[in-house]
Amino acid sequence: MNEKGVFAGKKVLILEGGGFKTSFTGGVLDAFRSVSFDPFQSYIGVSGGSIAISYFLSNKYGYFYQCMRALCQDERFIQYSKAFSDGLMNLDFFYDIAETEFPFDFDTACKELEQKDYFIVLTDSQDGSTHYLEPTRENWIDMTIAASTVPMLTKGKHKVNGRHYSDGGISDPIPIRWAVENGATDIVLIRTTHFDFNPGMFRPEYLVSKFLRASDKIISDVERFQLNIKASIDYIDDLPEHVTVEQIAPKTPLNTQIFTTAVKNIELDYRAGLEAGLNYLQSKKAHL
């Protein structure tokens, strides 16, 4: 590892999570892929962002969007009968998704990463600590499932390399600070929270936290989820001048939420992401 940090001298792409809201992320990435725009040497995926970037690295244009459309209507994924036992969303269905339904091209992705870094953000299910791990071909799907395992909406935890993990967004929803502390000075952040985001007076995750059986830290992080997002955004505003963070975010709140069954909303958010991605590319072209 570079003594100045793993991200020193590299252009880093960070992807916020957000469940079905990452349809917006998929739109941005498809805009990038449509013109073969990929100047990044490092990637950091949070929750659903780790699924989106997996398809991007696989060079699968449009697959993530089609996957989101299919999942929101598939009874193998949405299981109302198990909402209070195994969770509303069956994340184990991603084994089928990744291998057969909307397959990842692992060979292409691994080749793409030969000279690059890709970290998935995970939360230790036992003590709530944050882990930033690099997937291998063998554990890529398991790590991606674990990264998206939200308490109550899903089964809550998933085993990777003998240890249980949960959604990385619980403990570090926007890992800007970790990236900077590890040498990043040139960052592009794709958000699913809109510009001018502020935590609402009513925060559903606050109520959810009261029913969790988890460590005190996980309960606290779930309770403070929106506040932690705002803290990460505020941190960006206070960064030293030599650190650049370009943000691609929705102008207004997205139509989807973490969970949705409305294909139309997914389509609208994907199109908003496409537009945001193309606008970003146009701004880069104007500065060349």
C-alpha positions as CSV (number, residue, x, y, z in Angstrom):
1,M,0.0,0.0,0.0
2,N,1.2,3.5,-0.8
3,E,2.5,5.1,2.5
4,K,0.4,8.1,1.6
5,G,-2.7,6.0,1.4
6,V,-4.2,3.5,-1.0
7,F,-6.0,6.3,-2.9
8,A,-3.1,8.7,-3.2
9,G,-2.7,10.0,-6.8
10,K,-5.9,8.2,-7.9
11,K,-9.3,9.4,-9.2
12,V,-11.9,7.8,-6.9
13,L,-15.6,7.1,-7.7
14,I,-17.8,6.7,-4.6
15,L,-21.4,5.5,-4.9
16,E,-23.9,6.1,-2.2
17,G,-26.5,3.4,-1.6
18,G,-30.3,3.7,-1.2
19,G,-32.0,0.5,-2.3
20,F,-34.2,1.1,-5.4
21,K,-33.1,4.8,-5.3
22,T,-29.9,3.6,-6.9
23,S,-31.8,3.4,-10.2
24,F,-30.6,7.0,-10.4
25,T,-27.0,5.8,-10.0
26,G,-27.6,3.2,-12.8
27,G,-28.6,6.1,-15.1
28,V,-25.4,8.0,-14.3
29,L,-23.3,5.0,-14.9
30,D,-25.0,4.1,-18.1
31,A,-24.4,7.7,-19.3
32,F,-20.7,7.1,-18.5
33,R,-20.6,3.7,-20.2
34,S,-22.4,5.1,-23.4
35,V,-19.3,7.2,-24.2
36,S,-16.7,4.8,-22.5
37,F,-16.0,7.4,-19.8
38,D,-14.1,5.7,-17.0
39,P,-11.1,7.7,-15.8
40,F,-11.3,6.2,-12.3
41,Q,-8.5,4.1,-10.7
42,S,-10.6,3.3,-7.5
43,Y,-14.2,2.6,-6.7
44,I,-16.1,2.5,-3.4
45,G,-19.6,1.0,-3.4
46,V,-22.1,1.4,-0.6
47,S,-25.2,-0.9,-0.4
48,G,-27.1,-0.8,-3.7
49,G,-24.2,1.3,-5.1
50,S,-22.1,-1.9,-5.0
51,I,-24.6,-3.6,-7.3
52,A,-24.6,-0.7,-9.7
53,I,-20.9,-0.5,-9.9
54,S,-20.6,-4.3,-10.4
55,Y,-22.6,-4.1,-13.6
56,F,-20.6,-1.0,-14.7
57,L,-17.3,-2.9,-14.2
58,S,-18.9,-5.9,-16.1
59,N,-19.5,-3.5,-19.0
60,K,-23.2,-4.4,-18.9
61,Y,-25.0,-1.4,-20.2
62,G,-28.6,-1.1,-19.0
63,Y,-28.5,-4.3,-17.0
64,F,-28.7,-2.7,-13.6
65,Y,-31.8,-0.7,-14.6
66,Q,-33.5,-3.8,-16.1
67,C,-32.6,-5.6,-12.9
68,M,-34.3,-3.0,-10.7
69,R,-37.4,-3.0,-12.9
70,A,-37.6,-6.8,-12.7
71,L,-36.9,-7.1,-9.0
72,C,-39.6,-4.7,-7.8
73,Q,-42.3,-7.0,-9.4
74,D,-40.7,-10.4,-8.8
75,E,-42.4,-12.6,-6.2
76,R,-39.1,-14.4,-5.6
77,F,-37.6,-11.2,-4.4
78,I,-40.6,-9.4,-2.8
79,Q,-42.0,-11.8,-0.2
80,Y,-44.8,-10.2,1.8
81,S,-45.5,-13.5,3.7
82,K,-42.0,-13.4,5.2
83,A,-41.8,-9.7,6.0
84,F,-41.7,-10.3,9.7
85,S,-39.4,-13.3,9.7
86,D,-36.8,-13.2,6.9
87,G,-37.5,-9.7,5.7
88,L,-39.6,-8.2,2.9
89,M,-36.8,-8.5,0.3
90,N,-35.1,-11.8,-0.4
91,L,-31.5,-10.8,-1.1
92,D,-30.4,-14.4,-1.6
93,F,-32.2,-14.2,-4.9
94,F,-29.2,-12.2,-6.1
95,Y,-27.4,-15.5,-6.6
96,D,-29.8,-16.2,-9.4
97,I,-29.7,-12.6,-10.6
98,A,-25.9,-12.5,-10.9
99,E,-25.6,-15.9,-12.5
100,T,-28.6,-16.3,-14.8
101,E,-31.2,-13.5,-14.7
102,F,-29.0,-10.5,-15.3
103,P,-25.6,-12.0,-15.2
104,F,-22.5,-10.2,-14.1
105,D,-19.5,-10.7,-16.3
106,F,-17.0,-11.5,-13.6
107,D,-14.1,-12.1,-16.0
108,T,-14.5,-8.6,-17.5
109,A,-14.9,-7.0,-14.1
110,C,-11.9,-8.7,-12.6
111,K,-9.8,-7.8,-15.7
112,E,-11.0,-4.2,-15.3
113,L,-9.7,-4.2,-11.7
114,E,-6.3,-5.7,-12.4
115,Q,-4.7,-2.2,-12.1
116,K,-7.5,-0.7,-10.0
117,D,-9.1,-0.9,-6.5
118,Y,-12.7,-1.6,-5.6
119,F,-13.9,-1.5,-2.0
120,I,-17.3,-2.6,-0.7
121,V,-18.5,-1.0,2.5
122,L,-19.8,-3.4,5.1
123,T,-21.0,-3.1,8.7
124,D,-20.0,-5.8,11.2
125,S,-23.3,-7.4,12.3
126,Q,-22.0,-8.0,15.8
127,D,-20.3,-4.8,16.9
128,G,-21.3,-2.3,14.3
129,S,-17.8,-1.5,13.1
130,T,-17.2,-0.4,9.5
131,H,-15.2,-2.6,7.1
132,Y,-14.0,-1.7,3.7
133,L,-13.2,-4.9,1.8
134,E,-12.0,-5.8,-1.7
135,P,-14.1,-8.5,-3.3
136,T,-12.7,-11.5,-5.0
137,R,-14.2,-13.5,-7.9
138,E,-15.2,-16.1,-5.3
139,N,-16.9,-13.9,-2.7
140,W,-18.1,-11.0,-4.9
141,I,-21.8,-12.0,-4.8
142,D,-21.8,-12.8,-1.1
143,M,-20.1,-9.5,-0.3
144,T,-22.6,-7.6,-2.5
145,I,-25.5,-9.3,-0.8
146,A,-24.0,-8.5,2.6
147,A,-23.5,-4.9,1.6
148,S,-27.2,-4.5,0.9
149,T,-28.6,-6.4,3.9
150,V,-30.8,-3.8,5.7
151,P,-32.3,-4.9,9.1
152,M,-36.0,-5.6,9.0
153,L,-36.3,-5.0,5.2
154,T,-34.1,-8.0,4.6
155,K,-32.8,-10.9,6.6
156,G,-30.5,-8.4,8.3
157,K,-27.1,-10.1,8.0
158,H,-25.1,-12.2,5.6
159,K,-22.0,-14.3,6.0
160,V,-18.8,-13.5,4.1
161,N,-15.5,-15.4,4.8
162,G,-17.0,-16.8,8.0
163,R,-18.2,-13.4,9.5
164,H,-21.6,-11.8,9.4
165,Y,-22.0,-8.4,7.9
166,S,-24.9,-6.0,7.2
167,D,-25.5,-3.0,5.0
168,G,-22.4,-0.7,4.9
169,G,-24.7,2.3,4.8
170,I,-25.6,1.8,8.4
171,S,-22.2,2.7,9.7
172,D,-20.8,4.8,6.8
173,P,-23.5,5.9,4.3
174,I,-21.1,8.2,2.3
175,P,-17.5,7.1,2.9
176,I,-15.9,10.4,2.0
177,R,-13.9,10.8,5.2
178,W,-12.4,7.3,4.9
179,A,-11.4,8.0,1.3
180,V,-9.7,11.2,2.2
181,E,-8.0,9.7,5.3
182,N,-6.6,7.1,2.9
183,G,-5.1,9.6,0.5
184,A,-8.0,10.5,-1.9
185,T,-7.8,14.1,-3.3
186,D,-9.7,13.7,-6.5
187,I,-13.2,12.2,-5.9
188,V,-16.4,11.9,-7.9
189,L,-19.5,11.1,-5.7
190,I,-22.7,9.8,-7.1
191,R,-25.4,10.5,-4.5
192,T,-29.0,9.3,-4.2
193,T,-29.8,12.0,-1.6
194,H,-30.7,15.2,-3.4
195,F,-28.8,18.5,-3.4
196,D,-29.9,20.6,-0.4
197,F,-30.7,17.4,1.6
198,N,-31.7,17.9,5.2
199,P,-33.0,15.3,7.7
200,G,-36.7,15.3,8.0
201,M,-38.7,15.8,11.2
202,F,-40.2,12.4,10.7
203,R,-37.5,9.8,10.2
204,P,-38.8,6.2,9.7
205,E,-35.4,4.7,10.6
206,Y,-35.8,6.2,14.1
207,L,-38.9,4.1,14.7
208,V,-37.2,1.0,13.1
209,S,-34.3,1.3,15.5
210,K,-36.6,0.8,18.4
211,F,-37.4,-2.8,17.2
212,L,-33.9,-3.9,16.3
213,R,-32.1,-6.7,18.1
214,A,-28.6,-5.5,17.6
215,S,-25.5,-3.9,19.2
216,D,-25.9,-0.5,20.7
217,K,-23.8,1.0,17.9
218,I,-25.9,-0.5,15.1
219,I,-29.1,0.7,16.8
220,S,-27.6,4.2,17.2
221,D,-26.4,4.3,13.6
222,V,-29.8,3.2,12.3
223,E,-31.5,5.8,14.5
224,R,-29.2,8.5,13.2
225,F,-29.0,7.4,9.6
226,Q,-30.2,10.6,8.0
227,L,-28.1,12.7,10.4
228,N,-25.0,10.7,9.5
229,I,-25.7,11.3,5.8
230,K,-25.9,15.0,6.5
231,A,-22.7,14.9,8.5
232,S,-20.9,13.4,5.5
233,I,-22.2,16.0,3.2
234,D,-21.2,18.8,5.6
235,Y,-17.7,17.2,5.8
236,I,-17.3,17.7,2.1
237,D,-17.9,21.5,2.6
238,D,-15.0,21.6,5.1
239,L,-12.4,19.8,3.1
240,P,-9.0,21.4,2.5
241,E,-8.5,23.1,-0.9
242,H,-6.3,20.4,-2.3
243,V,-9.2,17.8,-2.1
244,T,-11.7,18.0,-4.9
245,V,-15.1,16.3,-4.6
246,E,-17.4,16.6,-7.7
247,Q,-21.0,15.6,-6.7
248,I,-23.6,14.1,-9.1
249,A,-26.9,14.2,-7.3
250,P,-30.7,14.5,-8.0
251,K,-31.9,18.1,-8.0
252,T,-35.0,17.1,-6.0
253,P,-35.9,14.0,-3.9
254,L,-36.1,10.9,-6.0
255,N,-39.5,9.2,-6.8
256,T,-38.4,5.9,-5.4
257,Q,-37.5,5.0,-1.8
258,I,-35.3,2.2,-0.5
259,F,-38.2,-0.1,-1.3
260,T,-40.7,0.3,-4.1
261,T,-43.0,-1.8,-6.4
262,A,-43.6,1.1,-8.8
263,V,-41.8,0.5,-12.1
264,K,-42.7,4.0,-13.3
265,N,-40.8,5.6,-10.4
266,I,-37.7,3.5,-11.2
267,E,-37.9,4.6,-14.8
268,L,-38.2,8.3,-13.8
269,D,-35.2,8.1,-11.5
270,Y,-33.1,6.2,-14.0
271,R,-33.9,8.9,-16.6
272,A,-33.0,11.6,-14.1
273,G,-29.7,9.8,-13.6
274,L,-29.0,9.5,-17.3
275,E,-29.6,13.3,-17.6
276,A,-27.4,14.1,-14.6
277,G,-24.6,11.8,-16.0
278,L,-24.8,13.4,-19.5
279,N,-24.8,16.9,-17.9
280,Y,-21.7,16.0,-16.0
281,L,-20.0,14.7,-19.1
282,Q,-20.9,17.9,-21.0
283,S,-19.4,20.0,-18.2
284,K,-16.2,18.0,-18.4
285,K,-16.1,18.4,-22.1
286,A,-16.5,22.2,-21.7
287,H,-13.4,22.3,-19.5
288,L,-11.2,20.4,-21.9
